[in-house]
Amino acid sequence: MNGTMKAIVKHERGEGAELRQVPIPDIEADEVLIRVKATSICGTDVHIYSWDEWSQSRVKPPYIFGHEFAGEIVEVGDYVTTFEVGDYVSAETHLVCGHCPQCNVGQFHICENTKIIGVDTEGCFAEYVALPAKNLWRNPDTMPTDVASVQEPMGNAVHTVLNGEVAGKSVAIIGCGPIGLMAVGVAKAAGASQVMAFDLNPYRLELAAQMGATTIVNSGKEDPVQAARQMTDGHGVDVVCEMSGNAIAMDQGFKMITNGGRVSILSLPVKPVSLDITNDVVFKGVEIQGITGRKMYETWQQVSRLLHAHQVDLTPILTHHLPLEEFETGFDLMLKGECGKVVLHP
């Protein structure tokens, strides 16, 4: 397809981004071209926009960023047989090699050569995006585009919460950003006996309550470890999902976990974190899991089914819808923590 399109470009090594007219991407034989209907802002995008230490070491401007979206296929490559023009899709954002030791045993989500759409390659903050057909996920026709655009981050929440037993257990969600809020809903749907949400932001704690948290704790006003122990008869929580990336909060998570409990860490601390390994990990017999991305494509099936069956309702956290041109407003809301999920419409 010839012509130009609107796109949000990370234009230089520094804070911010620009809206530009750029060429519509050409596709390879194994790719499709997708007209983006909705694209949502992720915490990773905020890292890139604000130009923190992680983004400085990872991304290479200028390029189009963004990786969460839903859209319609408008062109298919010559080798593509599984999708056709008109299909309504979202995408797994990890581009994997298919031949490393992890890929060879089906652990594609931890491929040692992973590239991420909108981080290492051109992204979807644009009117069109070109992607390999093997990365696409076909959406139910009845799924709203804003909901479909956030399946990728919801997959992170599902992978974090469901990577171990949850039913009948107490679960602590530390950090109520958008993925933490999704994790609250997932834990509730999975049958957790208690879902405790911890954060410093009253706005997001209220959203956590709307997503099904049985208890919300403002960690700036009360001791989160003491609160967790009080709610579990002094034993500590069975499952901790660390979503904050804050060193103090992560240490608190290991102090509130019960003996033999599970700590799943999705967050990305920008600096080394100090933990009491002897007392809070070894003597407790704690299981620690690092969570990266989603299991391809097991997690996508779980996400789609939870949403399609209305077992998880994301409506409370889809708080803002903006045209692509107002992306700066969306990023400002994210940086201030005054939103749930911000969805941009090209």
N, C-alpha and C positions, 0 to 999 in steps of 0.2 A: 504494500500500500504506500503510495507516495504522499508527500505533504508534510506539514509540521503539526506539532501538538503542544499543549501547555504541559509543563513539568516543573516540579520543585527540585532545584539543583543545589546540591552542596557545592558551592562555587569556589570555595577557597579554604585553606587551612586556618580556620578561625571560627568564631561564633556566628551563627545565623545561616541563612540559605536565601536563594532567590527564585522567583517565578520567572521562567524563561520559555520562549518558543524554541523548540528543538525538533530535529527530524523524527518522524515516526520510525521506529526501529524496523529494520529488515529481519526476516526470520530465516533460520537454517532449515534444512530438510526435515529435522526431527523436532522442530519447534512449532508453536502456534502464536498468533497475534491475538491479544485479548483487549477489548474495549473495557476499561475499568469503570465500573458503576459506583463502587464505594471502596475507600481505602482508609484504614485507621492508623492512628499514631501509636507507636509502641515505645516502651521505655528505651529500647535500643536507639530508636530514632531521636529521642531526646538527648541521649549521650552524644550522638553525632551532631545534632543541632547546636548543643551547648559547647561542643568541642572539648570534652574532658580528656583525662589522661588515656583512657582506654581507646577512644576514637582517634586520638593523635597517633597512637601506635598501630592502628588497624586500617583505617580507611584512606583512600587516595583520591581527593577531589581533583578536578571537577567531575561529578557524576550525579545521576538521579538516585535518590535514596528512597526508602519505604519498602515494606515487604508484606504487609497484610492487605488483602483485597478480595473483592468479588467482582466478576465481570462476565462478558459474553465473548466467545470466540468469533473472530471476524475473518480469520485466514488460517489455513493449516499448511504445514510443509509437506513435501512430496512423500516423505516416509511415514507420515502420521496416519494410522489406521484406527486408533481407538477413540478419537474425538473428531467432531465435525463442526462446521460453521453453525453458530446458533446455540451451542452448548453453554450452559451456565456453570461456571467453575470458580474455584479458589485454588490455592497452590501450597504445597509443601515447600518451604523456603530453603531447605538444605539441599544443595546440589552435591551429590556424593559421587565418588569415583567408580564404585562398583567392583573394584579389584584389590583393595587393601585387605589385610587379614580380618578386619571387622566386617566389611561388606561381604566377604566370602562366607561368613557364617550367619549372614542375615541381620547383623547389628548395624544397619545402615545409619541409624541415628548417632552413632559414635564413629563414623567414618573418619579416618585420620587425615583425609584430604578434603574435608568439607569446605565448601564455599557457600556463603549465605547471600541470597538475593537482597539487593539493596544495601548490602554491606561491602561485599567483595565484587559484586556485579551491578549492572544497572537495575534500578528498582521500579516500583509501581506508583510512586507519587506523580502520576501522569495520566493523560487520557488513554494511553495504550502502553502495554508491556508485552515483550516477547519472552516466552519461556519454553523449556523442553516439555514435550507432551507427557513424559514419564513423571513429571512433578505435579501434574494436575489432579484435582479432586472434583468430581462432578457433584454439584449441589442439588438438593431437592428443589423442584420448581416453585414450591410454596414458601421456601425460606426467604425472608426479607434480605435485601442486599447488605444492610448494615450488620445484621446478625451473621450472615455468611462471611463478611469481611473479617470478623474477629475469631473465626474458628482456629486459626493458626495459634494465637496466644492462648486460647482456651485449651488447645492441645497441650501447651506447657503446664497448665493447671491440672489437667487430667493426668498427665504423665507423673507429675509430682505427687498428687494425692493417691492415685490408684496403683502406684508402684509397690504396693504392699497391702496387707489386710487393713480395712477401714471399718467395716460393719461392726457396730457395737462398741467401737473404741472412742476414746476422747482424742480430739484433733485440735491442735493449736496452729492457726495461720498467723505468722508473724510478718507484718507488712501488708497493708490493704491498698496497694496500688491496684490497677485494673486486673492483673493476673491473680493477685492475692484474693481479690473480690470474687473472681471466677472460681478459685479454689474453695472458697466458702460454700458456694452453691454446689460444687461437685461433691465435697465431703458430706454435705447434708443429703444429697441425692443418693450417695453410696451407703447411707445408713449409719453414719457416725452417731454415737450416743450424745456427744457434746461437740460443738464446733465453737471454739473460742477465737475471737479475732483481736489482734493486738496492733495498735498503731498510735501515733501521736496526733493524727489529723482528725478532728471531730467530724468533718464532712464525710470523710471516707469510712469512718467507723459507723456512721449512720447508714451509709450504703451497704456495709457489711451486715448490719441488722436486717436490711431489706432483702439481702441475698440468703438469709437463713441462719446467720450466726446465733447461737443460743446465748452467748455472752460476748459483750464487747468490752475491751479494757483499754483505756487511755494510759499508755505506758509512761506518760509524762506526769500523771497525777496519782498513780498507784504503782506499787511494786509488781511487775508482771509475774515474776517467779512465785512470789507469795500468793498472788491471785490464782495462778494456775494450780498451786498445791491445795489451796482452800477448796477449789472446785473439784478436786479429785481425792478428797479425804486424806490429803497429805502424801499421796503416792507419786504424784507427777503425771503428766499426760502421756498417752500411748504413742502418739504420732505428732511430730513437729514438722511443719512445712515452712522453711525459711525463705521468705520472699522479699526481705527488706534490703539486704546487702550492708546493713549497718553493723559494725563490729560489736557494739554493746548489745544490740538486740540478738545477734547470733550467739554470743556468750550466754545470754539469758535463756535462749532456746535450749542449749545443752544443759543448763542448770534446772530447767523445768521438766525435762524428759524423764520418764520413769525408767527403772532398771529393765533392760531388755527392749527398750522402745526403739522407734525408728525416727531418724532425722533425715529428711529429704531437703536438699539445698538446691534451689533454682537460682537464687540471687547471685549477683556478680560483684562482690566487694572490690573496690578499686585499689585497696591496699591489703597487706597481710593482716590476718585476724589472729589474735592471741586467745587460746583456749586452754582450759585445765584438762589436758588429755588424760592424765592419771585418774582424777576423781570423777570427771563428767563423761568420760568415754570408756576407758578400759575397765574400771571397777564397776561401772554400770552395765557393761556388756552391750553398749549401744550400737545399733546398725546405722551407718552413715551412707547416704546415697547422693552422689552428684547427679543432677538432672540436666540434661542438655537436649533441647528440642523436643521432638515427639518421636515415638516409635513408628517407623514407616512400614505399613500404613495402619497398623493396629489402632493407634491412638486416634487417627482420623475417623475410623469407624465408630469408636466410642463417642467422640465428640458429636458427630452427625446424628447418631442415634439418641443421645441424651437431649439434644436440641429438638430433634424431630418429634420425640415423644413428650416434649414439654416437661421433662424431669428437671431440667435446669432452665430457668428464665433469665435471660441476660438483659431484659428491658431496663431494670433499675440502674444498670451501670453504663448504658448507652446514653450518656447525658448530653452530648453536644454533637450537632450536625452542622457542618460549615462547607461553603463552596471552597474549592481548591485555592482560590485567590486569597482566602482569609486564613491561610495556614499559620501565619504568625500568631494570630489569636489563639489557635489551637495549641501551639507549642507553649505559649505563655500560660494557658490554663494548666497544662501538664506540669510545667516547672513550678507553678504555685500550689499544685495539689488541689485545685478547685474544680475538679472534674472526675468523672469515671473514665469512660472511653470516649475519645474524640474521633468522629468519623468525618472524613473529607469526601466531597462529591465533585469529581472533575466536571 
